[in-house]
Amino acid sequence: MLIRERDTPEGLLVAVCDEDCLGETYDDGPVSLTVTEDFYGGEEGDADDVVDALTRASVANLVGERCVTVAIEAGLVDEERVLDLNGALHAQLLWL
Protein backbone atom coordinates (compact mmCIF):
# COMPACT_ATOMS: atom_id res chain seq x y z
CA MET A 1 0.00 0.00 0.00
CA LEU A 2 1.15 3.53 -0.72
CA ILE A 3 0.81 6.20 1.97
CA ARG A 4 1.19 9.92 1.41
CA GLU A 5 0.98 12.48 4.21
CA ARG A 6 0.66 16.25 3.84
CA ASP A 7 0.51 18.90 6.53
CA THR A 8 -2.20 21.45 5.74
CA PRO A 9 -3.54 24.44 7.69
CA GLU A 10 -6.53 22.22 8.62
CA GLY A 11 -4.36 19.32 9.84
CA LEU A 12 -2.78 16.19 8.44
CA LEU A 13 -4.12 14.95 5.10
CA VAL A 14 -3.43 11.27 4.41
CA ALA A 15 -3.91 9.53 1.07
CA VAL A 16 -3.63 5.74 0.89
CA CYS A 17 -4.05 3.45 -2.09
CA ASP A 18 -3.33 -0.11 -3.08
CA GLU A 19 -0.37 -0.06 -5.45
CA ASP A 20 -2.36 -1.60 -8.32
CA CYS A 21 -4.83 1.32 -8.17
CA LEU A 22 -2.22 3.97 -8.91
CA GLY A 23 -2.84 5.55 -12.33
CA GLU A 24 -6.31 4.04 -12.68
CA THR A 25 -9.61 5.88 -13.15
CA TYR A 26 -12.76 4.45 -11.60
CA ASP A 27 -16.16 5.60 -12.81
CA ASP A 28 -19.60 4.77 -11.45
CA GLY A 29 -22.20 7.06 -12.97
CA PRO A 30 -21.96 10.48 -11.33
CA VAL A 31 -18.83 9.54 -9.36
CA SER A 32 -15.42 9.41 -11.01
CA LEU A 33 -12.08 9.01 -9.26
CA THR A 34 -8.60 9.11 -10.77
CA VAL A 35 -5.84 7.75 -8.56
CA THR A 36 -2.99 10.08 -9.49
CA GLU A 37 0.67 9.82 -8.56
CA ASP A 38 0.58 13.48 -7.44
CA PHE A 39 -2.08 12.82 -4.80
CA TYR A 40 -1.74 9.14 -3.86
CA GLY A 41 1.87 8.35 -4.70
CA GLY A 42 3.85 7.88 -1.51
CA GLU A 43 5.87 5.53 0.61
CA GLU A 44 5.14 1.81 0.72
CA GLY A 45 3.72 0.65 4.02
CA ASP A 46 2.07 -2.28 5.71
CA ALA A 47 -1.21 -2.47 7.63
CA ASP A 48 0.37 -1.06 10.81
CA ASP A 49 1.74 1.93 8.88
CA VAL A 50 -1.70 2.61 7.37
CA VAL A 51 -3.43 2.46 10.76
CA ASP A 52 -0.78 4.73 12.29
CA ALA A 53 -1.19 7.32 9.53
CA LEU A 54 -5.00 7.22 9.68
CA THR A 55 -5.12 7.65 13.46
CA ARG A 56 -3.00 10.80 13.12
CA ALA A 57 -4.93 12.18 10.14
CA SER A 58 -7.47 14.98 10.23
CA VAL A 59 -8.80 13.80 6.88
CA ALA A 60 -7.95 10.80 4.72
CA ASN A 61 -8.78 9.31 1.33
CA LEU A 62 -8.39 5.60 0.64
CA VAL A 63 -8.66 3.65 -2.61
CA GLY A 64 -8.37 -0.10 -2.98
CA GLU A 65 -9.69 -3.24 -1.38
CA ARG A 66 -6.63 -3.91 0.77
CA CYS A 67 -6.22 -0.48 2.39
CA VAL A 68 -9.96 0.06 2.87
CA THR A 69 -10.23 -3.37 4.50
CA VAL A 70 -7.35 -2.49 6.86
CA ALA A 71 -9.19 0.70 7.87
CA ILE A 72 -12.47 -1.19 8.42
CA GLU A 73 -10.80 -3.90 10.50
CA ALA A 74 -9.10 -1.23 12.64
CA GLY A 75 -12.49 0.35 13.32
CA LEU A 76 -11.57 3.58 11.54
CA VAL A 77 -14.01 3.30 8.62
CA ASP A 78 -17.63 2.17 8.67
CA GLU A 79 -18.08 -0.56 6.08
CA GLU A 80 -21.59 0.72 5.33
CA ARG A 81 -20.12 4.05 4.13
CA VAL A 82 -17.60 2.61 1.65
CA LEU A 83 -18.19 3.30 -2.04
CA ASP A 84 -17.72 0.59 -4.64
CA LEU A 85 -16.63 2.25 -7.88
CA ASN A 86 -16.86 -0.62 -10.36
CA GLY A 87 -14.89 -2.95 -8.12
CA ALA A 88 -12.56 -0.42 -6.50
CA LEU A 89 -13.35 0.42 -2.89
CA HIS A 90 -13.15 4.08 -1.86
CA ALA A 91 -13.49 5.57 1.60
CA GLN A 92 -13.00 8.97 3.15
CA LEU A 93 -12.22 9.65 6.78
CA LEU A 94 -12.83 12.91 8.59
CA TRP A 95 -12.29 13.44 12.29
CA LEU A 96 -14.50 16.16 13.77
C-alpha positions in Angstrom: 0.0 0.0 0.0 1.2 3.5 -0.7 0.8 6.2 2.0 1.2 9.9 1.4 1.0 12.5 4.2 0.7 16.3 3.8 0.5 18.9 6.5 -2.2 21.4 5.7 -3.5 24.4 7.7 -6.5 22.2 8.6 -4.4 19.3 9.8 -2.8 16.2 8.4 -4.1 14.9 5.1 -3.4 11.3 4.4 -3.9 9.5 1.1 -3.6 5.7 0.9 -4.0 3.4 -2.1 -3.3 -0.1 -3.1 -0.4 -0.1 -5.5 -2.4 -1.6 -8.3 -4.8 1.3 -8.2 -2.2 4.0 -8.9 -2.8 5.5 -12.3 -6.3 4.0 -12.7 -9.6 5.9 -13.2 -12.8 4.4 -11.6 -16.2 5.6 -12.8 -19.6 4.8 -11.5 -22.2 7.1 -13.0 -22.0 10.5 -11.3 -18.8 9.5 -9.4 -15.4 9.4 -11.0 -12.1 9.0 -9.3 -8.6 9.1 -10.8 -5.8 7.8 -8.6 -3.0 10.1 -9.5 0.7 9.8 -8.6 0.6 13.5 -7.4 -2.1 12.8 -4.8 -1.7 9.1 -3.9 1.9 8.4 -4.7 3.8 7.9 -1.5 5.9 5.5 0.6 5.1 1.8 0.7 3.7 0.6 4.0 2.1 -2.3 5.7 -1.2 -2.5 7.6 0.4 -1.1 10.8 1.7 1.9 8.9 -1.7 2.6 7.4 -3.4 2.5 10.8 -0.8 4.7 12.3 -1.2 7.3 9.5 -5.0 7.2 9.7 -5.1 7.6 13.5 -3.0 10.8 13.1 -4.9 12.2 10.1 -7.5 15.0 10.2 -8.8 13.8 6.9 -7.9 10.8 4.7 -8.8 9.3 1.3 -8.4 5.6 0.6 -8.7 3.6 -2.6 -8.4 -0.1 -3.0 -9.7 -3.2 -1.4 -6.6 -3.9 0.8 -6.2 -0.5 2.4 -10.0 0.1 2.9 -10.2 -3.4 4.5 -7.4 -2.5 6.9 -9.2 0.7 7.9 -12.5 -1.2 8.4 -10.8 -3.9 10.5 -9.1 -1.2 12.6 -12.5 0.4 13.3 -11.6 3.6 11.5 -14.0 3.3 8.6 -17.6 2.2 8.7 -18.1 -0.6 6.1 -21.6 0.7 5.3 -20.1 4.0 4.1 -17.6 2.6 1.7 -18.2 3.3 -2.0 -17.7 0.6 -4.6 -16.6 2.3 -7.9 -16.9 -0.6 -10.4 -14.9 -3.0 -8.1 -12.6 -0.4 -6.5 -13.4 0.4 -2.9 -13.1 4.1 -1.9 -13.5 5.6 1.6 -13.0 9.0 3.1 -12.2 9.6 6.8 -12.8 12.9 8.6 -12.3 13.4 12.3 -14.5 16.2 13.8 
